[in-house]
Every structure is written in C-alpha cells, then in structure tokens.
C-alpha cells in the first residue's frame, strides 16, 4: 500500500511540474499560431503585391518560443518541433485544410492572394503578419 501511495504521489508531482506535457503539436495555441505564420509566409511568397511584416513575424515566433518555455518545453523540444520534416509536412497539410475550409485551394494563387488581402483587411492573425 505504501508503494502504491508513493507511486501515485510521484506521478502527481511529475504531472504538476510539467514532466507529463503533451507534444507541442497538441498545444493548440502554439500550433495554430505557427500555422498562421506558415500561411502568411506562403501568401507573401506567392503574391507580388503582398509583403510580410517580418518584425511582427519574428516577434510572434519569439513569443511562441517563450510561451513554450513557460509551459516547460526545452529549447531542444521547440527546435525539434519547428525543424522536424514530419512536423513540417503535418503543418503543411493542416494549413492546406484550413485554406480549403476557407474556400481557397492552395494551388490557386489568385485565390490565395485574394484571401491574403481579405485577411489584411479583417486584421486577422494571418493578416496582421502581412501588408
């Protein structure tokens, strides 16, 4: 009985100190913001008349990194999340689903540019990264 009590106490302490944390891909606030940056980047690369607010993008990414650290993630975990080929492929697929849900085929450049301009006008998270 004492061993069971000790084991439960250790597991509860581990969970409360951040040892039992989900992968960054499962932290919606971070993953969704990274997706917004990825979409804004795709728009600025595809649309000649739309530019990036690079300082804002870097500030956003640094804020996300700080948020991840505050949640107990190490620099190595953050780096693995943003550089992993499988995570990049997953993020691309997620961004494409988001665009399609908003009526934009990712390979339709004119539609992507119209979407980007609408995002700028609406001052959305994506639009705030563009000008």
Order of alpha helices (4+ residues) and beta strands (2+ residues): alpha-alpha-alpha-alpha-alpha-alpha
